[in-house]
Amino acid sequence: MSKVLQQFLVKNLTELQNHGLYNEIDTVETANGPIIRISGKEQINLSSNNYLGLATDERLKDAAIEAIGKWGVGAGAVRPINGTLEVHEKLEETLAVFKGTEAAISYQSGFNCNMAAIPAVMDQNDAILSDELNHASIIDGCRLSRAKIIRFRHSDMDDLVKQAKAAKESGSYNKIMVITDGVFSMDGDIAKLPEIAEIAEKYHLITYVDDAHGSGVLGHGAGTVKHFGLQEKIDFQIGTLSKAIGVVGGYVAGKKTLIDWLKVRSRPFLFSTAVTPSDAAAATKAIELMMESTEHCERLWKNADYLKSSLKKLGFDIGYSETPITPCIIGEEKTTQMFSKLLFAEGVYAKSIVFPTVPKGTGRVRNMPTAAHTKEMLDRAVSAYEKVGKEMRVI
Ligand SMILES: *Cc1c(COP(=O)(O)O)cnc(C)c1O
């Protein structure tokens, strides 16, 4: 290895370790269900994004296996050459129905979707108003577009108006977009979409909502935009197939002209092979199940309400979440990591999330209850929280 690289890596890795900011990655020895095994120890899993428990659902597994039998294991080419199989078309048609839009386009991941969609419509003569807490993939997609990025304070509508007005009146930009997460993953709060849509109308902004954590969760499963009844006001509805849907992939849902454009101008669609046939078939099955019944979604909310109220009763600071995402805010980074380690010893897997993912001093253990948890599992988790919380004098 080059000496320069070696010095860079050792210096920076050591620094992270010394500050308690180095994340050790655990290997999971089972499927990612409500109970997992790590290092030979069974754990109640409160860290997956598998909101509806679909990642291990037998009906999705059957759909995936059947698709492998019929279509093989790979798409074989990028979509515009001959990698568009019927299963991909079916997925996109199903997504459009699910989202209540004219059309949809699928990508290899939610992350990729933002790399694809933002630079396909925005360029160096444009500006993007971006919530300061937007997901890393939105930030990267914005950077890639080379548009001027104007951050507004988190969910602060006065600041958004001020910045939108200034950008509009400057006359410097051809197009201006406002972009936000639908649900913010670290605190679980919902974007103020009705206000954002109104501001967008007034200042002629393009509207872009990345609803990775809202789909399957809000709007009886259809997402944050549907939750507010704003399907006609939001230009881009971005989603992932890897969280509530339980598989892998991402998508944009919107007007047909938008999707037509993305099919000829978004680079990850043009230059990277599509998801496998089994991914497409399993994701389609998941969406069909979600449209047939809201049972999973209802169970998710019931479990989330139970976990939240139980932790709150014990005296934990669970922030201001409006969704199943349940942060337990501990504060200092090393204390937060220790808290998570002690939970692990008690058989509860809830990851600590610290700077730089969240601001310094707001370290938290984040809990993601799912539809697959039983009340008994949640009770065991809450008992572990009580024990560790008292031991560490957090409560
Ligand atoms: C998780 C997430 C993504 C990434 O989705 P993947 O399908 O896992 O790549 C993108 N945007 C937001 C807002 C997310 O929360």
The ligand as an SDF file (V2000), in Angstrom:
LIG
                    3D

 15 15  0  0  0  0  0  0  0  0999 V2000
  -32.9330    4.4290    3.6060 C   0  0  0  0  0  0  0  0  0  0  0  0
  -33.1050    5.6230    2.7800 C   0  0  0  0  0  0  0  0  0  0  0  0
  -32.6340    5.6540    1.4630 C   0  0  0  0  0  0  0  0  0  0  0  0
  -31.8510    4.5090    0.8900 C   0  0  0  0  0  0  0  0  0  0  0  0
  -32.6790    3.4680    0.4960 O   0  0  0  0  0  0  0  0  0  0  0  0
  -32.0200    2.1050    0.0090 P   0  0  0  0  0  0  0  0  0  0  0  0
  -33.0780    1.4630   -0.7890 O   0  0  0  0  0  0  0  0  0  0  0  0
  -31.6430    1.3380    1.2310 O   0  0  0  0  0  0  0  0  0  0  0  0
  -30.8330    2.4750   -0.8090 O   0  0  0  0  0  0  0  0  0  0  0  0
  -32.8810    6.7720    0.7040 C   0  0  0  0  0  0  0  0  0  0  0  0
  -33.5340    7.8370    1.2100 N   0  0  0  0  0  0  0  0  0  0  0  0
  -33.9810    7.8540    2.4720 C   0  0  0  0  0  0  0  0  0  0  0  0
  -34.7150    9.0540    2.9740 C   0  0  0  0  0  0  0  0  0  0  0  0
  -33.7800    6.7520    3.3030 C   0  0  0  0  0  0  0  0  0  0  0  0
  -34.2270    6.7700    4.5540 O   0  0  0  0  0  0  0  0  0  0  0  0
  1  2  1  0
  2  3  1  0
  2 14  2  0
  3  4  1  0
  3 10  2  0
  4  5  1  0
  5  6  1  0
  6  7  2  0
  6  8  1  0
  6  9  1  0
 10 11  1  0
 11 12  2  0
 12 13  1  0
 12 14  1  0
 14 15  1  0
M  END
$$$$
